Amino acid sequence: MGEPLLRAENLVKYFPVYQRGILMRKKIGDVHALDGMSFKVERGETLGLVGESGCGKTTTGKVVLDLEVRDSGKVYFEGQEVHETLTNGTREERQKMRRSMQMVFQNPYGSLDPRMTIFDIISEPFVIHGHVPKKDWEDRVYSLLKQVGLEEYHAERYPHEFSGGQRQRISIARALATEPKFIVADEPVSSLDVSIRAQILNLLQQLQREMGISFLYISHDLSSVRQVSQHVAVMYLGKMFEYAPVDEIFDKPLNPYTIALLSAVPIPDPTRQMKRIILPGDVPSPVNPPSGCRFHPRCPYATELCKKSEPELRELRPGHLVACHYAEKFL
């Protein structure tokens, strides 16, 4: 295959933690949100990014889009370094990159301005980027509403007049208004009913087939990840623990953390008995992550080696990367 649409290399992002004093505040540490994340997204594919809450999934999406400035690392989109282009590129280069990379936020109730009509919300990108003539705004807004399963008359309403699923459709329509090639979908169905989730996931797949859009699909719902993704990346405390094609991750996981995650996925078959793995303890603090493998305090296979040495991300099967000293025992 040729150059991937998006490539992230060794992303690092720390958030400082301060202690307030009487006159001033003192820095006491850093939250290790991202600590060396690397991955790629091919053209027309969806990469599912999974992991427990607080592991750095949303930060990854924001850093990729340069909504959060990374501490180190590189992100290349269509061969161009994203931060360099958005900082030092010409106005045309910056606008082109911003139009090509969009985000659907997790909370449809908080990501839409309650004072704006749906027409104003969807047409705002036309005002900012100027890529659609004003005489065509109405037709374009109506076309986008139909594309996401809404009606023309919805354009004159306000966000509070819609359900959660409808608001998420509006968020998707707004993202599509710039004709993007890549969308970060951050937990787009987490707050929706099960039936509405299926509709939104089917919509994302339909848009990918029709428009060739690539997605970074962030979720802790592993069932939806399997439905929409071609590759899956598993995160834990800011680190990549496993990366593989979706069927390999679900059928032949090689990392104990991935195995534990998958054991919690409900299976709609009463004849099959799944042994759920209950991990001991809580997720360690990202301010002071454990030495060696970050999963070793909760891992049933951990040894002294795991406590002292951090495992490298290595390829055990073609296209299947895993960070575990003892991954061979799961082959």
C-alpha positions in Angstrom: 0.0 0.0 0.0 1.1 3.6 -0.5 1.4 6.4 1.9 -1.3 6.2 4.6 -3.8 9.1 4.9 -2.6 9.8 8.5 0.5 8.7 10.4 1.2 9.5 14.0 4.7 8.9 15.3 5.7 8.7 19.0 3.1 11.2 20.3 3.7 12.5 23.8 1.4 14.7 25.8 1.6 15.5 29.5 -0.7 17.8 31.5 0.9 19.6 34.4 -0.7 19.1 37.9 -0.5 22.1 40.3 -0.9 22.4 44.0 -2.4 25.7 45.1 -0.7 27.7 47.8 -1.5 30.9 49.6 0.2 33.2 47.1 1.1 31.0 44.1 0.7 27.5 42.8 3.4 24.9 42.6 3.8 22.2 40.0 3.8 18.7 41.7 3.7 16.4 38.7 2.4 15.6 35.2 -0.5 13.5 34.0 1.0 11.1 31.4 -1.9 11.3 28.9 0.1 10.1 25.9 3.5 8.4 26.2 4.8 7.4 22.8 1.7 6.6 20.7 2.3 5.6 17.1 -0.3 4.4 14.5 -1.6 5.0 11.0 -4.9 5.3 9.3 -5.2 4.2 5.7 -7.4 5.9 3.1 -11.0 4.8 3.4 -10.6 2.7 6.6 -11.6 3.0 10.2 -9.1 2.6 13.1 -10.9 1.7 16.3 -9.2 3.1 19.5 -10.2 1.3 22.6 -9.3 1.2 26.3 -10.6 2.0 29.8 -11.8 5.5 30.7 -8.9 7.8 31.3 -6.3 5.9 29.2 -5.8 8.8 26.8 -8.2 8.0 23.9 -9.8 11.5 23.6 -6.4 13.2 24.0 -5.1 11.1 21.1 -7.9 12.4 18.9 -7.4 16.0 19.9 -3.6 15.8 19.5 -4.0 14.3 16.0 -6.1 17.3 15.0 -3.8 19.7 16.8 -6.6 20.8 19.1 -4.2 19.9 21.9 -0.6 20.8 21.1 1.6 17.8 21.7 4.8 17.9 23.7 6.7 15.8 21.1 6.1 13.5 18.2 4.8 14.0 14.7 1.5 13.7 12.9 1.5 13.6 9.1 -1.7 14.0 7.0 -1.3 13.3 3.3 2.4 13.6 3.8 2.3 17.1 5.5 3.2 17.6 9.1 0.0 18.8 10.8 1.3 21.2 13.5 3.9 22.7 11.1 1.3 23.3 8.4 -1.3 24.8 10.8 1.3 27.0 12.5 3.5 28.2 9.6 1.6 27.3 6.5 -0.2 29.8 4.2 -3.8 30.7 4.9 -4.8 28.4 2.0 -2.8 25.5 3.3 -4.2 25.9 6.8 -7.8 26.1 5.6 -7.4 23.1 3.3 -6.0 21.0 6.2 -8.7 22.1 8.6 -11.4 21.3 6.1 -9.9 17.9 5.5 -9.8 16.9 9.2 -12.9 17.2 11.4 -14.2 15.9 14.7 -17.5 14.6 16.0 -17.5 15.2 19.7 -18.7 12.8 22.4 -21.5 14.9 23.9 -24.1 16.0 21.3 -25.8 18.1 24.0 -22.7 20.2 24.6 -21.1 20.4 21.2 -24.0 22.4 19.5 -24.6 26.1 20.3 -28.1 26.3 21.8 -28.6 29.9 20.5 -28.1 28.9 16.8 -30.5 27.3 14.5 -29.5 24.1 12.8 -29.2 26.0 9.5 -26.7 28.4 11.1 -24.8 25.5 12.8 -24.3 23.6 9.6 -23.6 26.7 7.4 -21.0 28.1 9.8 -18.2 26.2 8.1 -19.2 27.9 4.8 -18.7 31.3 6.5 -15.4 30.3 7.9 -13.9 28.6 4.9 -15.7 30.2 2.0 -15.7 27.0 -0.1 -19.4 27.2 -0.8 -21.0 30.2 -2.6 -23.6 31.9 -0.5 -26.3 31.3 -3.1 -25.8 27.6 -2.6 -25.9 27.5 1.2 -29.5 26.6 1.5 -29.3 23.7 -1.0 -26.1 22.4 0.6 -27.6 22.5 4.2 -30.7 20.7 3.0 -28.6 18.1 1.2 -26.5 17.4 4.3 -29.6 17.0 6.5 -31.0 14.5 4.1 -27.6 12.7 4.0 -27.7 12.1 7.7 -31.4 11.1 7.8 -33.1 14.4 8.8 -35.6 16.6 7.0 -35.3 20.1 5.4 -37.7 21.6 8.0 -35.3 20.6 10.8 -33.0 23.4 9.6 -35.2 26.1 11.3 -35.2 24.5 14.7 -32.8 24.8 17.7 -30.7 22.0 19.2 -33.0 21.6 22.3 -35.8 20.5 20.1 -34.0 17.3 19.1 -33.3 13.9 20.7 -29.8 12.8 21.4 -29.6 10.7 18.2 -30.8 13.6 16.1 -28.3 15.9 17.7 -25.5 13.5 16.9 -26.7 13.4 13.3 -26.6 17.2 13.2 -23.0 17.0 14.6 -22.1 14.6 11.8 -23.7 16.9 9.2 -21.7 19.8 10.5 -18.5 17.8 10.2 -19.4 16.8 6.6 -20.0 20.4 5.7 -16.3 20.9 5.0 -16.1 17.8 2.8 -13.5 16.1 5.0 -11.2 13.1 4.2 -10.7 12.2 7.9 -13.0 12.4 10.9 -12.2 11.7 14.6 -15.4 10.2 16.0 -15.0 10.5 19.8 -17.5 8.1 21.5 -20.2 9.2 19.0 -22.8 6.7 20.3 -22.0 6.4 24.0 -24.9 8.5 25.2 -27.5 7.0 22.8 -30.1 4.2 23.1 -29.1 0.9 21.6 -31.5 1.2 18.6 -30.2 4.7 17.9 -26.6 3.5 18.2 -27.2 1.1 15.4 -28.6 3.8 13.2 -25.6 6.1 13.8 -23.1 3.3 13.2 -24.8 2.3 10.0 -24.7 6.0 8.9 -21.0 6.2 9.5 -20.4 3.0 7.5 -22.6 4.3 4.7 -20.7 7.6 4.6 -17.4 5.7 4.4 -18.6 3.6 1.5 -20.1 6.6 -0.4 -17.5 9.3 0.3 -14.3 7.3 1.2 -13.9 9.0 4.5 -11.4 7.6 7.0 -12.3 7.5 10.7 -10.5 7.3 14.0 -13.3 5.7 16.0 -12.8 6.2 19.7 -14.9 4.0 22.0 -15.0 1.7 25.0 -17.9 -0.2 23.4 -16.0 -3.1 21.8 -19.1 -4.5 20.0 -19.5 -1.2 18.0 -15.7 -1.2 17.4 -15.9 -4.6 15.8 -18.8 -3.5 13.6 -17.2 -0.4 12.1 -13.4 -0.9 12.2 -10.9 -2.5 10.0 -8.0 -2.2 12.5 -8.0 -1.8 16.3 -5.5 -0.2 18.6 -5.7 -1.0 22.4 -4.5 1.7 24.8 -3.6 1.5 28.5 -2.3 4.5 30.5 -1.2 6.4 27.5 0.6 3.5 25.8 -0.2 1.3 22.8 -0.6 -2.3 24.0 -1.8 -4.0 20.9 -2.6 -3.2 17.3 -4.0 -5.6 14.7 -6.7 -6.2 12.1 -10.1 -6.2 13.8 -10.8 -10.0 13.5 -7.3 -10.9 14.9 -7.8 -8.6 17.9 -11.2 -10.2 18.7 -10.4 -13.8 17.8 -6.7 -14.1 18.7 -5.6 -11.4 21.2 -2.0 -11.6 22.4 -2.0 -9.1 25.3 -3.4 -10.0 28.7 -5.0 -6.6 29.0 -6.8 -7.1 25.6 -7.9 -10.6 26.7 -9.4 -9.1 29.9 -11.2 -6.4 28.0 -12.7 -8.8 25.5 -13.9 -11.1 28.3 -16.3 -8.4 29.4 -18.1 -8.1 26.0 -21.6 -9.7 26.1 -22.2 -12.5 23.6 -25.8 -12.8 22.2 -25.7 -16.6 22.5 -27.1 -18.3 25.6 -25.4 -21.6 24.8 -21.9 -20.1 25.0 -20.4 -19.6 28.4 -17.7 -16.9 28.6 -15.3 -16.7 31.5 -15.1 -13.1 32.6 -11.7 -12.0 33.8 -11.9 -9.6 36.8 -8.8 -7.6 37.1 -7.6 -6.9 40.6 -7.1 -3.3 41.9 -7.8 -0.1 40.1 -6.1 1.6 37.2 -2.9 3.2 38.5 -2.6 7.0 38.6 -1.4 8.5 35.3 0.5 11.1 37.4 2.7 8.3 38.7 2.5 5.3 36.3 4.1 2.0 37.4 7.7 1.2 36.4 8.2 -1.5 33.7 5.0 -2.6 32.1 2.2 -0.3 33.2 -0.2 -3.2 33.4 1.9 -5.4 35.7 0.2 -4.5 39.0 -3.1 -6.0 37.6 -1.7 -8.7 35.3 -2.1 -12.3 36.3 1.0 -13.3 34.3 3.4 -10.5 35.7 6.9 -11.5 36.8 9.9 -9.5 38.1 10.8 -8.8 34.4 7.5 -7.0 33.9 8.1 -4.8 37.0 11.6 -3.7 35.8 11.5 -3.7 32.0 9.0 -1.9 29.8 8.0 -4.2 26.9 8.5 -3.0 23.3 5.8 -3.0 20.7 6.8 -5.8 18.4 5.3 -7.7 15.5 4.4 -11.3 16.3 2.1 -11.9 13.3 2.0 -10.0 10.1 0.4 -6.7 10.9 -0.2 -7.7 14.6 1.8 -5.7 17.1 1.8 -6.3 20.8 3.6 -4.9 23.8 4.1 -7.9 26.3 7.1 -9.8 27.4 5.1 -13.1 27.3 2.8 -12.6 24.3 4.2 -15.8 22.7 2.3 -18.0 25.2 -1.0 -16.7 23.7 -0.1 -17.6 20.1 
